[in-house]
Amino acid sequence: PHNLVVDPGTARQVGGFKLLPRQDGGNNGKLANRRFHTTTGGVTWAQVAHGAFTASAAEQTVMIPR
């Protein structure tokens, strides 16, 4: 598993994110599953989205329910 932490420096509303998988035709490094967590204080995290990415080189959009 890998983690990516994005800190915008101040509280922001996030409606989703986009993923553009590698474009060279290889399959290594493509993401399979996702879990998206948010926090306002850096201590308690809440999962707000989860699921699987398709095995495609197309850009994929993940919306976070409000």
N, C-alpha and C positions, 0 to 999 in steps of 0.2 A: 504493500500500500504506500501511496505517496500523499503528502499534504501540501497544499498551497494556501498560504495565508495572505490576504490582501487587507492592508490597513490604510484607509483613505485619510486618516488623520483626524477625522471628525465623523459624527454619526451621519449616515446616508441611507436612503431607501434604495434597496436593490430589487429590481423586478425580474432579474434573470441574468443569464450569461450565454455567450456563444463559444463553441469549440470548433476550430478548424483543424482536423487531423492532418498528419503529415501528407504531403502532396507528391511524394516521389514514387508512389506505387508500393512501398514496403508496408508490411503489417506490424513490424516491431514498433513499440511506442504508442500504439493506439490505445485509447482508454476504453475500458469495458463498462465499468460501473461508476456511479457517482453518488456522493452524499454531500449535501450543502448545508453548512451550519452557520449560524450568525450569533453574535454576542454584542452586548453594549458595554461590558466592563472588562472583557478579556478573561473572566473567570468561569462563568456559567455559559455554556454553549447550547443552542437549541437547533435540532435538525429541522430544516424548513423545506427540503426537497431531497429526493433520492430516485434512483432508477438506473436504467442501462442505456448506454449509447449504442447506436447501430454500427455494424461493421462496415462503414462506408467512408469514403474520402470526402463526402459532402459536408459543408458546414452544418452544425447542429445547434439548435437554440433550445435552451432550458429555461422555462418560465417558473418563477417562484410564486406560489399561490399567496394571496394576501388575506 
